[in-house]
Amino acid sequence: MAQDVKSVPGQPYLEEPYQNICFQAFLTILQSPKSPDMDDITFCMLLQNALKGIQSLLNGGKMKLTQTDELGALLAVLKKSMFHGLPGINIEMPTVLYPTPLPQYDGRPPVKLQLPESSASRPTMNRKKRSKIKPRKIQPGEEEEEEESSGEKEAAPVTGVGRGNLHEGSTQSPSSLAVQSLRLDGSGAAGKDGVSSPFSSSSWKRVSSSESDYSDTEGGMQSKMRSYQAKVRQGALACFLSTIKSIEKKVLYGYWSAFVSDTPELGSPQSVSLMTLTLKDPSPKTRACALQALSAILEGSKQFLSVAEDTSDHRRAFTPFSVMIASSIRELHRCLLLALVAESSSQTLTQIIKCLANLVSNSPYNRLKLSLLTKVWNQIKPYVRHKDVNVRVSSLTLLGAIVSTHAPLPEVQLLLQQPCSSGLSNSDSATPHLSPPDWWKKAPAGPFLEEASVSSPTGSSEPCWLIRLCISTVVLPKEDSCSGSDAGCAAGSTYMPSPMRLEALQVLAHLAKGYFSVAQVYLMELAEVICKCMGEADPSIQLHGAKLLEELGTGLIQQYKPDSTLAPEQRVPVTLVVLFWTMMLSGPLPRALQNAEHPTLQASACDALSSILPEAFSSLRSDWQILCITVLLGLNDSKNRLVKAAASRALGVYVLFPCLRQDVIFVADTANAILMSLQDKSLNVRAKAAWSLGNLTDTLIVNMETPDPSFQEEFSGLLLLKMLRSAIEASKDKDKVKSNAVRALGNLLHFLQPSHIEKPQFAEIIEESIQALISTVLIEAAMKVRWNACYAMGNVFKNPALPLGTAPWTSQAYHALTSVVTSCKNFKVRIRSATALSIPGKRERYGSVDQYAQIWNALVTALQKSEDTTDFLEFKYCASLRTQICQALVHLLSLASASDLPCIKETLELNGDMVQSYFLQFLKSGAEGDDTGAPHSPQERDQMVRTALEHISSVQALAGDTAKRVIVAFLDNILTVYFDSSGS
């Protein structure tokens, strides 16, 4: 029957009603106890086939488990089957598992495991083990002590030789050493030292991971029986893996506590978990299956695990969900590290390390107590020299996960600063410094070699062992020990296996991204690594070299950003950055940029070229500058969309460079190239081109604000028309394009000179542009789009040459902004619209008295509604919104004419107390950290109110109108209360 439900190629899946019938039949078999007349092996085969049947329904039949009872019943039998025949464990499961955020604790004591040891639930105190290992390529007789991790120990199903068996002067390399372990089968007991060193000299005495899973001494029926039971467990785990993949993560995590324990105590159904199998199962294949399932649960769990919180308060009446998740994370770390040192099968070892990498990538270490990552770090170190290449590759993956998770973490920063002597080797010959090329030695400009030795933040001259390891993995020739089992060791290749080199390059890229202060010490050495990689024939190696270059370039840019907190002496000197990029441009980078056979490499090289520090670009030789610009303009015409998108984006970066932005010819060439890409069929190309167009128009505004008017005079009016037309069309595109198209429109309308506006051909395009902005402000688009549209409208208002106040579109523009400020769900968009409303600097630009009144009333209403939101996330923007609205109201008061005063008086009579309280808040505190441009200092704020008071006092009121007196008294009272409360 299990075979019958499998889908046959070309034939439709089993229809839903039949799927349900089959599912129930298989489920019933799995739920039923063994009948007395059935032998154990037949029963195992029956269970195996039922599990295969359910797996076929989930995989081939695409069956959806939508009912809670249905899923819960399946998970209950799968959990029971996972432990079928496992020595020492016999759990009773409920018929159905129900989702819950908390473990289902009951009052009964946990069922004791059939284990002879009494210390199963009591981890012993941390112990340090020392083993002498011979570093690679060290001189005879020279040895170094390796300090191993002191991870928590518990009585695990392994026994190992003590350190007395590790001979001093042993010539075995760490990669050839392994653990001797004996899995519990009901008769064996764990030794006192529950975890053995991975460097036992009597390694591989344990049974191999061959198909039988057992040694020859366990022959006969017992061996056959165990083999069948193991296959049931493997079938249950494979079926569980299919279940995980067929349900949503948010549904899966309701059952988290059923499969991931948060306590080291074993025995209760809650604490018997996937980790129990990983530590206790005698079959390496079953252990690997359990780890695969655990990896699948952990994959994509970052949001779920982000609630975890460590606490030392144990006196609570209940365990909060956040604390339970934190306990689960700690327990996973503890058990996986136990499994790591106990495992002897290379395939299972690889799965353990991959599972650890998944755990590290998704755990919120910024919310957990220190030391978890330190334990992982210390225990994974020896495995980068393991004899199996897959173990070495996965070890590098794990190290990459450590340096990329929540980077930069202070704990990891300290680990990276540990001297090489606490790593694998202190030998320079093991990880050599690359010799500099001849041109570097002959470089005329200063002592660059001294500059290359930028001191690390700690002032330590000790090299970082991880960077040394990765560099040596990438550039060193492979050792003789590189066995034929090393996948990726190409015939005739002189280097390490390709997967190892790629992983090492990825770790270097993670380090450059998250811990640039550590990587910058090796800048010129990494430059040589990049040149070497990009000069190789393998496109994958070239690609990873280009990615490393991009990350290093980005790190250098971050150091020189205006908001950088880094002290100038801690930055890499610009002269050294120039040397770095000269090395790149005179090396294989230009070849990679022109390698049309590998468009992915070309695109990555474009991204790398866009990460050049502007200050360094301006100091490059002019022929290098011309090369960069020419190549990018050329690649913008590429037929490959990936390359075209990358080139468009790079041009958008270059157009902001101070040394290029006033070059009219370059800006015009870039504009024409970007406008061409805006017409592309690929959404990705258009999105990148729109972003670049936004940047280019930012450059127009910067140039407009310089004293020299030559750029505006020389920039082509026809090109401006083309840019406006393209931006209008792009504003009707998808949101990814639209958000930058409206940004560009706002900048272009701000940039227009009176000489442009007077021309008849501009009149229609200006009207169309403003209508495009108005409709974008009002449409139900992504909030980023509407925010940009409001920002763009504010830019339009800044151009004094545009007829704001008299043009027909004035009322529409103000109506759009007042509509948003009073009713938009997103408070950041409301803040931006209030900012735009406070930009016009003259009363006539607000239009008629009715128009002014409409704006004033809308802002008062917006102030009233500034706390009205159903979205909790918006509350943090309330203060910023009120500050911006108050600023807009004070600005309107400071421009009011005599005709506007009655309207203002009317609102103050109705809502004066509310407005006064918010004005006082505005004067006392303002909003910290918002991006609206609102004045933050108390002096600026009270000066604004004083200016408004002086202006209203100077207005010539209409005969018999009391409005002026009411408004003056209102403002005077606010300032009096404010000064009294502040003691001024």
N, C-alpha and C positions, 0 to 999 in steps of 0.2 A: 504493500500500500504506500509505504514511504517513497518507493521508486515511482509510483503512479502519479504522485502530485507534482513531480518535477516537470518543469516546462520543457517542451520539445521545440527546438528552433523552427520558426515558421508557423507554429501552431499557437492559437490564443491560449492565455492562461486559463486555469480552472476557474469557472464562474464562482462568484462570491458565495452563493448558498452552499455549493459543494465544498468550497474552501472551509466554511464554518463547520460543516459536518465532519470533515477530515480533522480539523483542529481539535474539536471536542473529543473525537475518538482517540487521538494521540494523547491529549491531556488526561483523559480517563485512565489510559494505560500507565502513564507516568505517576498518577495519583494513587493507583491501586497497589496494595502490598503483594508480595510474592505469594502465589498459591502453594499449599503444602506439597502438591504433586509435581511441582516444577523445579528442576535443578538450577543451581546458581548461575551456571554459564548460559543456559537458555534464557533465564530472566535478564541477564546482562545484555544479551543480543536483542531481546524484546525492547528494553529501554533504549538501547542504542538506535534502533530503527525508528522508534517513536520520536526521538530527538532529531534524527535526520529528517523525518517527515515534517516536523514543525519548522525546522531550518529551511527546508525547500519551500514551504508556504511563505515564509518571510522573505527569502531571497528571490526565488524565481517567480512566485505568485504575487509578490509585492503586497502581501496581506497587511492590512492596517489594524493595529491593536488600539481601537478607540475607546473601548469600554474599560472602566477602572477595574471591575471585577475580573474581566477576562485577562487583562495584563497582570493584575495581582496574583491570579491563580497560576499563570504561567511562571512568573518570577519565583513564586513559592516552590513549585516543583523543580525549577531549574536550580535553585539554591540547594535543595535537598539532594538533587542528582549530582551536583558539583562535588559533594563529599561522599558519594557512594563508594563504600568499601575502603575508605581512607582509614588506615590503622589508627586506633586511639580516639576516633571522633565519631559520635553518633548523635545527631541532632534531631529534635522533633520540630517540624515546621507547621505553622497554621496552614489551613487550606488556601487562604488568600492573604497576600501581603498588601497592606493599604499604605498609600503615600502619607508621609508625615514629616514635618520639619525636625522633629526630635526623636531620639531613640526611644523605642517602646520598652521602657524599663518595667519589670514587674517585681513584686515583692519577694519572689523565691530566690534562694541563693543559686548562683550559676552552676550548671551541671559540670562536674569536674571532668577534665580530660583524663583518659587512662594513661597518665604519665607518672613514672616513678619519682621524677625529681620534684622537690618541694618549692623550688625557687622560680617556677615558671612565670609568676607574675611580679617578681621582684628584680628589676634590673640592678645589677651590681654597680658599685662605684666605678667611675671612669678609670680605665687602666691604660697606660701607654705601653705599646709594644715596640721594641726596636729590632730591626733586622738589618744586617749588613748586606748591602747589594752593590754590585759592581756597576758603576755608571758606564754608559757607552763610550767606547774609544778612549778609555782612561789609561794612563801609563801603568805597566805591571807593578803591583804592590800598592798602588794608590787606591784607597777605599774611602767611602764616605758613609756616615750613618744616616739611615733613612728613618725619620720619625713618622710612625703611622698614626692614623686617626685614633682618637680615643673615644670613639662613639660608644653609646650606651650598650652594655652587654646584657643578654638574657639567655637563659637556658634554651638554646635553639637545638633543632634536630641535627646537630653536627658535632663532630668531635675532631679536634685537630692536635697536631703535634705541638709540643711546647717549644719555646725558643731555644731549648737545649739542643734540638735537632738541627738548628740553623748553624751550619759550620762557618766560623770566621774564615774569610778568604775564599769562600765558595765562589766559583767562577760562573755559576748559573746566572743568566740575566733574569730580571724580574718578569720578562714576558714568558719565560718558560716555566715559571713556578705557578703552582696552583694549590687548591685547598683539598686536603683529604677530608672527606666528610662521610658520615654514615647516617642515612635517613632513618628516622624512627619507623619501625614496622610493628610496634606493639611489644617487641622483645628487647629492643635496644634502648639505651638510655643516653641522654646527653651528658657530656662531661662537665666538670665544673667551669672550665673555661669555655663557655658556650660558643664563642666565635674563634675560629682559628685564623692564623695569618694567611693572606693569599700567597705567601712566599714559602710554604712548606716544602722542604726538600723531598719529602716522600709523596710527591704529588701523583695524581692520576692512578692511585691505587684503587680509588673508587670506581664503580662500574661506569662504563662509557655511556654516551647518549645514543646508542644504537637503537634499532627499531624495537628490540626486545625490551629495552629499558631495565633489564635486570641482569645480574651476574649469573654465570653458569651454575653456581652453587644452589640457586633457588629453583632447581628443576622441578619436573613433575607437575602434578595438578595444581599445587599451590602457586607456582609461577604462572601457569596458564590462567588460573583464576584471577590473580592480581593483574595480569595483562588485560583481561576483559573488563575488570572493574575500572582500570585506568582509562580504557576507551570510553566507558560510560561518562566518566568525569570530563574527559576531553570533549565528548559530544555535547554535554551540558554546557560547557564553557563556550564552544563554538556556536551553539544555539543562542546563548546569552549575548554573545558578541553581535549576532544578527539582530537580536531584539533591541540592543542598544542603538544600532544603526537605523532601526525602523521607527523609533519613537523620538519625539522632540526632547531636547535636552532639559527643558523646564519640567517635563513630565518625569524624565529619568531621575532628576535630582530629588524628587519626592521620595525615592527609594534609596537614597544615598546611605543612610545608616544601616540598611539591611546588608550592604555589600562592602562598606568601608567602616571599619571599627574606629571608635574614638577612645578606646580603652585597651591597655595591654592585657587585661585579664581575659583568659580564654575559657570557653565552655558554654556560655549562654548563647542562644541563637543570635543575639545582637553582636557579640564580639567575635563569633566565628565568621570570618570574612574571606575575601579573595587573598588577603595577605596570609591567612592560615594555610592556604594551598601553596602559596609561593614559598613558605618556610617549611612546611611539613610533608608535602607530597613527595613520595619516592621517585616518581617519574619525571624526568627533565622536560618531557613534552607537555605534560599536564601543567607543570610550573610555568612553562612558556605561554601556554594558553591562558592561564589565570592572569599573567602579566599583560598579555594582549588585551584582555577584557578590561583590566584596570586602566591601561593606557587609553582605551576608547572612552572610558568614563571621564578621565582627567582632561582629555582633549577638549578644548573650548570651554573649560570650567572656570575661567578667570573671573567672570562676573559673579558666578555662584559663590566662589571661594573668597571673593573680595569683602564679604561681610565678616570674615573671621577676625576675632579679637582676643588676644591673650589677656588673662587677668589672674591676679594672685588672690582674689577674694573667693575663698572656698566656703564661705559661710552662708551662701544663698540657699533659699528654700528650693530652688529649681535651677537647672542648668540652662542659661540663655542659649539660643540657637547659635549666636556668634561664637560663644565659648566652645560649644560642641564642635563646630566646624574647625576651630583652631586646634582642638584636641585631635581631631581626625587628621589634620595636616601633620601635626607632630608625630602621630602614630605611624603615618605612612612613611615619613622620613626614617623613623627608627627601624621599622620592619624592612624597608627596602635596603637600608644600609646593612642590616643583619644578613639579608639574603645575598647581598653583593659579596661579602667576604666568605659566605658559606658555599657559594655556587661553584661547581666544577665543570659544568657543561658550557662550552663557549657560546652555543646558540642561545641558551637560556640567560647566560650572563649578558649578552647583547640586549635581550628583552628587558632585563632589570635596569640596565643603564638607560635605555630608551624611555622606560617608564619613569625613572628618576628625572630625566630631561623634561618630560611632560609635566611632572609634578612641579618642578622648579619654574617652568615657564608660566604656570597658572597660579602659583601661591603668592599671597599678598605679604611679602616679607617686610614691607614698610609698616605693617600692622601687627607683626609677630615679634616675639622676643628674639634677641640675637642668638647666634651659634648654630642654627639649623644649616645655613649655607656653609659655614666653616667646616662642619662635620662632613658634609657632602664633598666639599673641595678637597679636604685632606684625604678622604678615603678613595677618591677617584684617581688621584695622582698616579699611583703605580700602574693603573690599567692602560695608560697611554703608551706603555711599553709591552703590553700583552702580546703573546705570540700570534693571536688571531686578529686579522686585520679588521674584521667587523667589530670586535670589541674596542679596538683602538679608535675606529671611526666614531662609534657611538660615545666613547669617552670624550672625544673632542666636541661632539654635539652637546653633551651635558655641560662641559666647560663653557661652551658658547651660550647655553641657556642661562648659566649662572651670571655671566657678564652682560647679558641683555635684559634680564628680568628687573623691572622697576629701576633701571639704571638712571643715575648713579646711586648705589647704596653704600653708606659708610662702611658696612661690614666687608663688602667686596673690595672697596677701595683699600682697606687695610690688608686684605689677602693678596691683592696685586702688588702691594708695596713690600710684602715679605721678600727677603733676599733669596737668591737662587739656592743658597745653602739649605733652605728649608724646603726646597723643591726636589727635583729628581737628580739634578747634577749641577756641580759648580764648575764644570770643566768648560773652558772656552772652546776646546776642540770639538765638544759635542754639539755646540750651537754657535758656530763661528760668526764673527763679524765679517761682513762681505767686504772685499777689498774695493776701494773706490776706483771708478774708471779714470783713465789718464786725463781726460779733459778737466775733471774736477781738480786734480793735482795742479793743473796749469792755470786754473781760473784766476784771472788777474785781480778780481775784486775782493780783497780782504781775506782774513783767516776764517773761512766758512767752517772748517773742521771744528774749530773751537766753538763757533756758534751752534754747531749741530748738537753739542753736548748741553742742551738746555736742561737746567737742573730740574729734578722732579720736585713736586710740591713738598715732600718731606726733606729734601736736601740730601737724600740717600743716593750714593753712587752705585748701589747694588742693582743689577739688572733684574727685570721682571721675568720670572721663570716661564710664565705662560707665553709671553711674546717671544722669548728665546726658543721655546719649544716649537711654536707655530712657524717661525722663520726657518728653523732647521728642518722641519717637516716639509716645507715648500721647496727649499733650495738644495738641501743636502742629497747626495746620491744615496740610493737605498743600500742597506747593509746586506751582507751575505746571508743573514738569517731570514731575509724576505723570502718566505717559502712559497711553493707553488700554490698553496691554498689561498694566497693573498689575491683576492679578486681585485682587478684593476691594475695589477702589475703587468703592464703590457710587455709582450715579448720584445726584448732589446731595449726596454726603457731603463734609463739609469737612475730614475727618481723613485721616491716612495709611491705606493699605489695611488692612483688618481683620486679616489674618494677621500683618502686621508689628506691629500694636498688641498682639495676643494674645501673640506671641513676646516682645515687650519686657516685658510684664507678668509673663510666666513667668520671664524672666531676673531681674527685680526680686525675685520670690518666692524664687528660688534664692539670690540674694545675702542676702536677709533670713534665710534658713535657715542658710547656711554661713558667712557673713561679716557677722554682725549688727553687729559693731563698726564696720564701714564704713557699713552702711545706717542706723545709728541717728543719724548726723549729719543725715540727711534726713528724720527721723521726721515732722515736721509737714508737710513738702512732700509726702511720700508719702501722708499722711493726706488731703490735698486730691486727689491723684491717685485714691485709692480712692473718695472721695466722688463725684468726677467720673464714674468708671467705673460705679459702682453706680447712678448716676442716669441712665445712658444707656438706650436702648431695647433694644439688642442684648444678649440674655441671656448670650452667650459672654463679652462684655466685662465684664458684671456679675459673672459667675462667677469670672473671673480676678482681678477686683478683690477679691472676697471671699476668694479663696485668698491673695492678698498680705496682706490684713488678718490672716488666721489666722497666717501665718508671722511677721509683725511682732509680733503678740500673744504668740506662743510664744517668740520671741527675748527679749522683755521679761521673761517669766516665768522663763526660764533665768537671766537676770542676777540675779534675787532669790532663787534657790534657796539653801538653807542651805549646800550643798556647792560653791557657785560660788566660783571662785578670783579673780573680778574684784574689784578694789578699789572700795569704795563710791563714790569720786568719779568712777569711770569708768562707773557705771550711769546710765541715764536717770533723772532725778529723778522721784519719784512724782507730784509736782505736774504735771509735763509729761505723764506717762502718763494722769493724770486728764483733762487737757485733750484729749489725743488721743482718748480713749474718749468724752468728751462730744461731741466733733466727730462721731464715728461715729454715736452714738445720736441726735443732733439732725439728722443727715443722712439718707441714703437707706437705711441698714441696717434700720431697722424695716419699711420698705416691702418690702425684699427678703425679710425673715423672713415676711411675710404674703402673699407673692406665690404663691398656690396654683396659678397657671397654669404656674409653672416650679419643680417640686419639687426638682430638682437644685440650683437656686439657693437655695431655702429651706434645704436640708440643709447646703450650704456656708456659708450665713449662720449657721446654728446652730453649726457647727464654729468659725467665727470668733468668735461670742459666747462660746464656752466658753474662748477663749484670753485672756480678760481677766485682768490681774494682780490677785490677791486684795486686795493692799494698795491698789490703785487703786479696786477695786469698793467697798470700805468707805468711800472718800472721795467717791464719786459722790453727787449729790443723791438723796434717797430716792425721788423719782418715777422717776429713771432705773433705780435698783435694782429697784423694783416692776415697771417695764416689762420688764426682762430676765427676771425670774422668771415673770411672768404669761405672757409670750410662750412661754417654754419649756414651761411646764405645759400650755398650750393646744396647742402643736405635738406634744406627746406623745400627743395623741388623734388625730393626723392619720391619714387613711386610706392615705396613701402611706408605704410601708415605709422608704424612704430617709430621709424626713423624721422619721419616728417613731424610727428608730435614732439619728439625729443628736441629736434632742431628749433621748432617754433618756441618751445619753452625756454631753451638756452638763449635765443635772441631776446626774449622778454627779460632775461636776467641781465644781459649785456647792455641793454638800452638804459638801465639804471646806473651804470658805471659813471662816476663823475668825469672821468677822462673822455668818455664817448658821448655823453648826453647832449653836449652843445655842438657836436659835429652834425651839421644839418644834413650832409650827404648820407652819413651812416643812419641817422634817424629816419630819413626818407626811404632809404633802401630797406631798412627793417620794417617800416610801415607797409610798404608794398608787398614784402614777403609775407607778413602776417595776414594782410587782407586776402591774399591768395589762399592761405591755409584756412581762413574762415569760410571759404566756399567748399571745403573738402567734404566728401561723403561720410567720412568717419567722424563720429561724435567725439571721440577722444582727441582727434586732431583739432576739431573746432573748439573744444573746451580749452585746450592748451593755447590755441591762437587767441582766444578771447581773453585769457589771463594775461598774455603778453601784450595785447592791445591795451588792456587796463594799465599795465606798467608803462607802456609807451606814452599814454596820455598823462600819467603821473609825472613823467619826465617833462612833458610840455608845460605843466603847471610850475614845476621847479624852475625851468628856464624862464618862465614869465616873471618869476619873482626876483630874478637877478637884475642888477642895474643896467646891464648891457642889453639894449632892445634889438640887437642885430638878428638874433635867432627868430623872433616873431616876424620880423620884416622879411627874412629870407625864406621862411617856411612856406611851402606852396599852398595857396588857397584851394586849388583844385584837389590836392591831396587831402585837405581837411574835409572837403565835400565828400570825397570817396570814403573817408573814414566814418563820417557821420552816417552815410547811407548804409555802410556795412554794419555799423553798430545797431542801427534801427532794425535791420533784418535779423541780426543775432539776438536782439531782445525778444524776438518771437520764437526763439529756438528752445531747446530743453533747458531745465534749470541750471545744469552744469555750465552752459554757455551763457545763459541769460544773466546770471549774477555779475559776471565781469563785463558783459555788454553794456549794462546800465551804468556801471562804474565808469566805463569809457565815455558814454554819452554825457554824463555829468561833467567830467573833466574837459571834454571837447567844447561844450557849451560855455564853460567857465573861461576857456582859453580864447574864444572868439574875440577878435579885436573890433573896434568900431568900423574899421575899414572893410572888414568882412560883412558885418551886420548890415551895413548900408547897401550892399550889393543885392539886386533883386533875386539872384539865383539862391541866395542863402535864406531868404524869408520863409519859403515853403519848407525847407529842410529843418529850420529851427522849430517851426510849428510842429512838424512831424516828430522831431526828437523829443520835445516836451510832452506831446501826447503819449509817446511810447513810455516815458518815465511815469506819467500819471497813471496809466493803465497798469503798469508793473507794481506801483505802490498799492493799488487797490485789489489786485487779483489775489486769489488764495494760492500763492506759490510757496515754495520753501522759504522759511524765515530769513535765510541768508540773502535770498534774492530781494525780498522786501526791504531788508535793512540796507542793502546796497542802493536800492532805488531811492530811499529816503535820504541817504547820504549824498547821492547824486543830485537830488533836488536841492539840497543845501548848497552844493557847489554851483548850481545854476543861479541861485539867489546872490552868490558872491560877485557875479559879473555885472558891474554897474552900467555896462553898455546895453544890456538887454532891457526891453521895456516892461519890466515887472511893475505891476501896479496899474498900468494903462492897457496892456495887451489883453485880448479876449481870454487867453489861457490862464490869466492870473487867478481868477476865482476858482477854476477847476483844480489848479495846483494846490491852493490853500485848502480847498474842500477835501482833497485826497489826504493831505497831511493831518487835518483836524479829525477826519474820520478814523485814521490809524491811531492817533494819540489818545482817543477816547475809548476805542473798542478792540484794538488788536490784542490777541491772546498773549503774544510774546512781548514781554516788557522791554527787551533790548530794542525792539523795533519801535515801540512807543517812545523810548528815550531818544532814539535817533530822529524821529519825526519832530519831537519837541525842540531838539537842537536846531533842526532846519528852520523851524518857525521863529527862532530867536536870531536868525542871521541878518535879515534886511536891516540896513543901517539908517534908513530915512523913513519918516512917516508916510510919504507918498507911495512908497513901494509896497505898503500894505493895502493899497486900494481905497475904496470908498469907506464911509463911516460904517455902513452895514457890514462890509467885509471885515473891518477891524473888530467890530462887535462880535461877529461870528467866531473869529479866532480867539478873542478874549474869553468868551463864554465857553468855548470848547476846552480851553486850557484849565479853566476853573472846574469844569465837569471832570476833566482828566485827573485833577488833583483830588477831587472827591472820591474818585474810583481807583485811586492809586494802590489800594490794598485789596481790591476786588479781583481775586483770581482763585480758580479751583486747582491750579497746578502749583504744588508745593515748591517746585524748583524755581518758580518765578519770584517767590517772596524775597530772595536775597537781592533782587534788583529794585525793590520798593523804594529804598532810600535814595538810590541814584535817580530814579524816575522823578521823585518829588523834588529833588534838588534841581533837576533840569527844567521841570515845569515852573518852579518858582523863579528860576533865572529868566525864563521866557516871559513870565508875567511882569517881572520888574523891568525887563527890557522894553516891553510894550508900554508900561507906565512912563518910562523915560522918553518916549517918542509921542505920547498922546497929544492930540489937538483938543481945543475947547469943545468941539462937536462930539468927541469920544467920551467925555467925562460923564454925561448922564448914564450911559450904559455901564460904565465902571461902577458908578455909585449904586446903581440898581443891584448889581451882583454882590457888592459889599454889604448892602442892607440885608440881603437874603442869606449870604454865606460868609459874612465878615469874620465870625469867630473861628470857623474852619480855616479860612485863608490866613488869618493872623497866626494861628498855632503852627501852621506849616511854614510860614515866613520866619517865625522865631526859630524853628528847627533848622531852617536853611541858614540863618545867621549864626547859630550856635555850633552846628556840626558840619553841615554839608555832607557830601558822599565821598567816602574814601575809595580810591582805586577804580572808579568808573572811567570809561574812555570817551566821555562826552565833551570834554573840553570845558566843563563848568569850573569856575574859579573855586579854589579850595581853601585859600587862606581867609581867616576871619576879616582881615583888613579889606581884602578885595570884595567880599560879600557885603559888608556894611557900607562900603563906598558906593556899590551899585544902588543900594536902597537910598542913600543920601542923595545921589545924583537924580534918582527918580523923584524924590521929595522936592529937590530944588527946581526940577523941570516943571512939575505940576504947580508949584508956587508961582512960577514965572508966567504960566499960561494966562492969557487975557480971557477971563471967564465971560460968558454971555450974560447979559443983564438979567438979574433975578434968578440966576442959576446957583443953587446951593451945592452942586456936585463937587466943585473944587474944594470948598471948605471941608466937606465930609472926607474926601480922599486925603487931603493934607493932614487932617486930624488922625486918620487911620494910620498913615505912614509914620507920623510923629509919635503916636502911641507905641507902635511896634519898636521904634528905635529907643524910646524911653525905657520900655520894659526890658529890652535887650541889654542896654547899658547898665540898668539897675541890677539885673541878675548877674552880669559879668563883673560888676564892681568898677566899671570904667567911669 
